[in-house]
Amino acid sequence: MKTTTLFSVFALTLGLAVSSVSLAQVKIGTNPTTIEPNSNLEVEASTAGRKMKVDKTTGQVTITDGTQGAGKVFTSDANGAGSWQASALVTAAVNYTNDGVVTVGGSGVPGNVSITFPENGTYAVSFSFVGDTQGGAPFPTGSPWIAVSLGNALNHQENLIPGSQFVFVSGIRYVNITSAPITMSVSYINSSGLPFTIRGHSTNNYNDWFAYKVF
């Protein structure tokens, strides 16, 4: 890569060099008399190729310390030493009892699904499931509905379709966890008076729950 040769000024007594091309260019550390043309500031280590620089046009900061790579995030260890690390998606563990199959006939019916949140934060909880009325009977007229809850953290309600024998529910809700690790259980309410059975998780993705940390 092309570099610019710097000339010394009084600032060299402080370990700095100023460019003969632009007084805005400053170099610190190894090779203090050369700087990349597009850099305003460079701090170079004694190990070849390892430096921190600030682009004078875009202001972008580049840190190449040997740990850099596509898609990585810059983070610190317990002592404050920074490095590039692969970003990790924190997910919650979803547990299905009886494959998530349950017949919902009234209020507060356990959903045979529980979610364990491993650490505090805000999680996006995604869910979808399909159910069938017993014997294929149609839901009554009026405004029947189903409610879904996850502990005291999530509540979701959808209308059931009068005359239909099927239940279709899906949604995404945000849950704030402050006392992890914690396990919360799903429960259902069916207002129609007509029992329906929710299908299993392992069959054609008819009953799926997923939760991942977003903040």
N, C-alpha and C positions, 0 to 999 in steps of 0.2 A: 504494500500500500504506500502511495506517495506521502512523504512527510515534508514539513516546512522546517528549515533551520532557524533557530532562535538566537538572538544576540543577548549578551549579558548586560544587566543594569544593576543598580544598587540592590534591587529586589533579590538578586542571586544570593545575597548573604542570608536570606530567609529560605533558600531552597527553591526560589521561583525563577522563571524565565519569561521574558516578554517578546512576542513576535515582532520581527522587523516589518512584516506585512500588515499586521493588525495588533494594536496594543491590547485588544480584547483577549488574545490568546495567551493562556497561562499553562505551564507544564511543571509538574511536581514529581519527584521521585527519580527512578531510573531513566537514563537518556534525557536529561533535562533540557538539552539544546535542540531537540526535534519534537515536532507535534504534527498530527494529521491536519491537513488543510481545513477540514470542516469542523474541527474541534475548537470550542472556546476554552475548555478546561480538560486536562488529562492528568490522571494520577496513575503512574505506571509502577508495577511491582518488578522485582528482580527476576521473577519467573517469566519467561518469554510468553507474550500474548495475553498476559493478565493485567487488565487495567480498567479504570473507570473513566468515562469521558462524557462530555456534554456537547451535543451538536449545536453549532453556533447559529444555524438556520432554523431548525425545528425545536430546539431546546430539549430534544430527547436524551435521556440518560441511558447509557449502555454500561453494563457491568459484566465483564468477562473474567471469571475467576476459575474456570475449569469445570464448574458445576452447571453452567448454562445449558439450555436446551429448549426445543420448541414445546410450548404449552406449560412450561414450568412457572412457579410463582416464587418470589423472593421472600424468604422468611428467616427467622432467627432461632438460635438454640437458647438454652437456659442462660447462657452467659452473654447473649446479645450478638454473637457472631453470626453474620448473615451468609446465606447461600441459596442457590436456586434448587428447589425441590419440586418433584412431581405433585400436582394438585390431587388431593384425595377427596372423593365424594363420600360424605358421611351418610350412611343409610341406616334406617331402623330395621330391626328384624321383625318380619311378619310371621305369625304362627297360626296355622289352621288346625282346628279340632274337627274330626269327622269330615275332613276336606272342606270345611266351611258350610256344609249342608245343614240347614235348619228350617223347620216349619214355623212360620210367623203367624200367630193367630190373634195376638192382642198386644198388650203394652209391656215394655221392658223385657223383651225376649232376648236372651243371650245369643250373640251372633256367631259363636264358634270361631271367631277371629280375634286375635290380640296383637298389639304392636308394642315392641320394646324399643324405647328411645335411649340410645347409648350415652348422649351428652346433651347439655343444655343448649338451647338455641331455638330458632324458628325453623320448622319443618313444613314442607309442602306434602300434604297427604292426598294421594290420588286413589280413587276407588271406583269400581264399576262391578255390577252384578246383575244377574238375570234370575227371575223367579217364575213359577207356574202355579196357578190356582189348583186346588185339589179337585180332581175329577174334571178339569177343564171348564168349570163353571165361570160365567162372566162376572166381573166386578159390578156391583149395583150402581144405579144412577145416583146422582148427587155429587159430592166432592170428596171421594175417598182419597186418602193419602198414606204415604209411608214416611216414617222418620228414622234417620240413622244417627247414632251417637257413638262417640269414641271417648269413654270416660266422661269427664266434664269439660273436655277440651274442644270437641267437635260436635256440631249439630247440623244436620242437613235434612231437608224435607222436600219431597216431590209428590205431585198428584198422581194417583193411579187412574188409568183410563177406564171409565165406565163402559161395560160391554166387552172389555178385553179379558183374556185369560192369562196375560203375561205381565211381568213386572220388569221394567228397565230403569236402572238407576246408575248415574255416574256423576262424578264431580271432583273438584280439587278444593281443598280447604287448607288454610295455614294454621298451624298449631304452635303455640309458644311453650316450650318446655323449660322449667326452672328448677326441677328437682330430680334430674337424671342421676343414675339410670332408673327408668320407671316403665312399667308395663301397663298399658291401658286396653280395656276390652271393648269390643263392638257390641251394640245392642240395637234392637229394632222395635218400632211401634207400627202396627197395622190398624188403621182406623176403619177399614171397610167392613169388618165383621166376617169376611170370607178368608179363611186361612190360605196361605200360599207357601210354597217351598222354594228356597233359594238353591240354585244349582251349585255343583261342586267346583272347587278351584282348579282341579287337575283336568277338567273336561272342557277343551276348547276355549280356555280363558273366560269362562262364564262368571268367575268370582275372583277378582283381582284387587289386591291392596298393595300400595307402594308408598314409602315415605322417605324423603331425603332432606337433608339440612340445607337451607338456603342462606341463613345468616347466623 
